[in-house]
Structures are given as C-alpha cells and as structure tokens.
C-alpha cells in the first residue's frame, strides 16, 4: 500500500484559498488518489478523487503532477464550516487493497 | 435511502463482556468495512468484506470477529471487551468499481471500563 505524508495541521483565514499537499512517493500504476473530510463526531465524507492532472467538483479541486508522487487538494474561499480533518488516501480498487487512513491534516479556519 | 446505519450509537461495557456492533447499508454496495478511531488519530481498518460471503483482516483485527450476514449487513463482535478497545467504531461501504468513494455510518462510541 502506498504510504502518504501530509502536514499535521494548517490554519487559514476565512475567504482564503487553502492548499493541502500530500506526498505519496511509492504510488503504484493502478492507484487512485482520494481525499476525505471529517468533522468531529462524524464519519469521513468523500470530497474528491483523481488519477492524474486536475479534477474539479463543486467542493474542491485536486491537482496531480505528471509523476503522481504528490497531490494537492485546493479549497477555494474557505469558511468556518470547512474546519475539519482532511485525509489523503492512495489505493487500488476496493476489495483488492483496502484504503489506509493516516492521521490527516487538521485545518482550522479563523474568522 | 438511509445510507449506512449503525447501532447502537453509544455503549458502555465492563471488561470481559461481549457485544455485537451492527451495520447495515441500503445502497446495494458490495464491499463493507469496519474501522476504529482513537482520539486524535486517523481511522484504522479492523476487518473488511469485499463481497458477500468473504471477510479479511485489516490492520488491527485482534480481539474482533466479523460476520457478513448478507449483502446489506456486516456485524463486528467483541468477544471479551478490553479497555484498549475503547474507541469510536465506523462502518463503511463501497460500490463495486468505484475506488475510494466510501460511505460512512455515524459511528458507535464504545467505552470499556
């Protein structure tokens, strides 16, 4: 399983763009990159998933360089409600290699 | 759709007692998972079931057993609870063919005294 490394915590002011980078140097050819968000006392919630280049949805963007050894989750104009823990996961299809959650990045948004 | 449901929401056990945590999903998903989350930590995989009739160990299976009762239900059993098993337990499910898009239940907060 590809191991991931993320910053333990980040702070941001409301309205700013936040970029959280994840390193996954030993990512395999079949691996996808997935990000989850977790609020206190809740289960994680899927944010975005990608394989290469850029993926965007209504919540975030995911940037993946050509070598795929890292990825960056971009949250545009964060608000206080974006305060949460963000997890970067790398893995193949479920059932083959179950996903491994690290400790994640604790994002604190300040007014 | 209720999504993924877990019962109970809270439970207090004494050391040595047994109990079963229940999980059900109504999304016709093939794969189901049990995780535990300790304070300030990420989720650790206990057991998973890639499809009905199969189960496999995750990172921290010791002290637990699981049953994939049917496609909808995946239960986690603690035969003899220990204080080290005090944690929040999350069940999740995934449809076949979609890597990583796991749907999580609300969690069961278990305290073992």
Interface residues (C-beta under 8 A of the other chain):
Chain A: X32 X34 X36 X41 X42 X43 X44 X45 X46 X49 X87 X89 X91 X92 X93 X94 X95 X96 X98 X99 X100 X101 X102 X103 X104
Chain B: X4 X30 X31 X33 X35 X40 X41 X42 X43 X44 X45 X48 X50 X51 X56 X58 X59 X90 X92 X94 X96 X97 X98 X99 X100 X101 X102 X103 X104 X105 X106 X107
